[in-house]
Each structure stands twice: as C-alpha cells, then as structure tokens.
Amino acid sequence: MKTATLPPLRVEPKFRRAAEAVLREGESLSGLMEQSLRGEVHRRRMQAEFIARGLAAREDAKRTGVYYTADEVHAELRSMLAEAEAKNNAKAKAKAKA
C-alpha cells in the first residue's frame, strides 16, 4: 500500500518547542502528530456514531411512543457499571491468586 502525505502544519515556534518538549524517548514530532491525528479521527467517528444512535433512538421513541425517564436510564447505567466492576474485580482477584 502506498502512503500519502498530509499538508505541512505551520505553527508558532513557541508551540513547536512545547510539542518537542513533551516527546517521549524515541518519539518523533511526526509520530506525535500522526498519533494525535489518528486519535482525533477516532473521537470524531465515535461522536458521529453516538449522535446517529441518539437520533435513531429519538425516532424509535417517536414511532413507538415508549420513552424512558432520566432516572430509569441512570439506574440501568448504574447496574451496567456495577456488573462491569464486579467482573473486573473478579478478574483482578483471580490474577492475584495466580
């Protein structure tokens, strides 16, 4: 697969120095920029999917007439979180015994 280049990024010298100052051992400025860009692309995709799910849920609620209160949603989320934490704690205990 051929690679492509991105447009050069012009920044103030002070900002470039700040970016260079936070580079990790063996990391290049180009690598940091690519990692940052990949992260932002991922966040924007996730945000777009989240919004799409919300709009679909809204349309489904309009269509079915079934709505949930914030308290109902929060209770369900708390339940999901407690279940995930219990699984995580069980894994940690099993790992500690091993």
N, C-alpha and C positions, 0 to 999 in steps of 0.2 A: 504494500500500500504506500502510495506517495504521500508525503507530508505536505502541509501547506503552512505558509507563514501568516502571522497576524500583523496588522499595521503597527508601526512603531508607536510607542507611547511617550509623548512629551510630558515631562513633569518638571517642577521646580527643583533645582539642585538640592535644596534642603530636604525635600520629600525623598529624593533618590538616596541621600545619605541615611535618612531614617530607615528606609527599606533595607539598605545594605547592612545597617547596624543590627537588624533582627534576623539575619540569615543564620541558619543552623550550620553546623560543621559539614562541609562538603556540598552545601546547597548553593545553587547559583541564583542570581537575580531572575534569570529567565525561568528557572524551575519554580521559584516562588510565584512569579506572575502566572505561569501556567496552572499551578495548583490553585491559586486564588480564582482564576477564571473558571476552572472546572467546578469549583465549589459554588460559585455564583450561578453558573448554568444549572447545576443540580438544584439549588434552592429555588430558582425561578420555575423550573419544571415542577417541583413539588408544590409550589404555591399555586401554579396554574391548575394542577390536578386537584388540589384541595378546593379551590374555588369551583371547579367543574362539579365535584362531588356535592358541594353545598347547594349549587344551583339545581342539580338533579334532585336532591333531597327536597328542596323547596317545591319543585314542580310535582314531585311524587305526593307531598303533603297536600298540595292544592287539589290534585287529582283524586286522592283517596279520602281527604278530609281528616286524616289522622295526624295529629300534632302532639308533640311532647313538650312538657314544661322544662324549664332550665333545671329545676330540682330533680326531675326524672333523669335527665341527661347526666347531671353531675353524679347522681347516685350510681348510674351504670358505669361511668368513668372511674369512680372510686372503687367499685367492685373489680373492674378490669385491672386497675393498678394494684390492688391488694393481691389478686391472683398472680400477677406477674412478679410481685415482690416475694410472695411465698415460694414460687418456683425458683427464683434467683437465690433465695436463702437456702433452699434445699440443695441446690447445686453447689453452693459455697460450702455447706456443711459436709457434703459428700466428698468434695475435693480436699477439704481439710483433713478428713479421715484417711484419705488415700496416701 
